[in-house]
Amino acid sequence: MTDPGIEGTAAAEGPSSPDLFSKFDPLIQQREQLLASGVTDPFNLVMERVESPTVAICNGRRTILLGTYNYMGMTFDPDVVAAGHKALDEFGSGTTGSRVLNGTYGGHKAVEQALCDFYAMDHAMVFSTGYQANLGIISTIAGKEDYIVLDIDSHASIYDGCALGNAQIVPFRHNDVEALEKRLKRIPEDAGKLVVLEGVYSMLGDVAPLKEMVAVSKAAGAMVLVDEAHSMGFIGEHGRGVAEAQGVIDDVDFIIGTFSKSVGTVGGFCVSNHPKFEILRLVCRPYVFTASLPPSVVATAATSIRKLMDSADKRAHLWENSKRLHAGLRQLGFTLGTDEPQSAIIAVIMPDLETGAAMWEALLQEGLYVNLARPPATPAGMTLLRCSLCALHSEEQVGEILGMFAAAGRATGCIS
Amino acid sequence: MPDRQSIYAKVVEMIAPFNKKGVSITEATRFAQDLEWDSLTVLDFVANVEDEFDVIISMNMQAEIETVGQLVDALQRLQDGK
């Protein structure tokens, strides 16, 4: 107070409160350190032009895309694009309203019907994003006296759905059927129970043992929700996901999915056979209190979903790509997230964030884009280079990709 | 039904394999600050405690538990509730 320079402001400030941003200091520091080493910011890449589902121009360079979740390559499908153009012309650029007010157009009903047909289920509810689908369904159906039992490696949207609601949250060890069963048995018999699982876990690309998990859940009287975001369109005979592939889809009460992966646009959904499902449209806040998807988006989604029903050849080619990349990376000496390819995601495990960032940049310079994933998104504090394949990656492109991994891996010392 | 003292003794015994820093344990020992456990260690430890006492310690309850003493109190309540 004796310094005349600060006297005036000190009185005006009153009691000193901490800067609300102080909590981000460790992350700001880590980021500055990483960028000071000269690497390109891995979380700030700009796609200047996108030529196809598998190629874009980044930093003026032609880049193969291997981290887009565009599994079935529908984003440039001529029928899908034409449906979007038509809806944009006929219905305008946006609905400017909630689904329960002025935001339900013919297109929204049509895409919900396409989902019912795709999954052979009675009800479908479309949300503005996949994140909101999990947020809305989980927080709404599990109330204060109920229990949610979930895999510890669940996606952020599942945890956020739990946090938005009032249920008791009980996690169990990743993909551990016995741990799930033990916990279900300890919950009071008369309590409502929701088991939340994923078909494919997006970080390592591993698949859940849904057959066993759904069986123990049903034996305990629980309802089961499966997030099939990373399997729709690709896994299962009809592309309905891991629950279909393992023969338990009829015992799953709710399937959550997204339009932002195989479908190739944006949006989320829940499908179900529950007889009272439709009431959710009135009580689910993340559905009610937001604007509905634009007409062009629901038109592209509906067209894409109907085409995905009949895409067995593309599914087969995507499996070939996944197997070839997995085997090739292994042969080069990389450590992968799964021993066998289980999905269209192949995770390359990096020893630490610095090496991961260096490898990511070396790949980008070679002309390959993958995702750099790091904690808290990843399990066990891992740094991953996550690759997601597309059904439209050609055999030649997969060969090119392996060549780029070999060169970048040697340049950064990841492989010898 | 185990008394508080024996619950405490069991909890201290179960902390040992995760006590990498060799912190001496008291009722006031804090899991995050003193033992410096990350979320995965917490999961492993909680799973062991749940199995030992045959109870569920939900994430909602875990959020309220900071110290060893608070965990022992919670376990006693859960046991009494059976």
Interface residues (C-beta under 8 A of the other chain):
Chain A: Y147 I152 C162 Q168 I169 V170 P171 F172 R173 A179 K182 R183 R186 I187 A380 G381
Chain B: D38 L40 L43 A47 E50 D51 D54 V55 I56 S58 M59 N60 M61
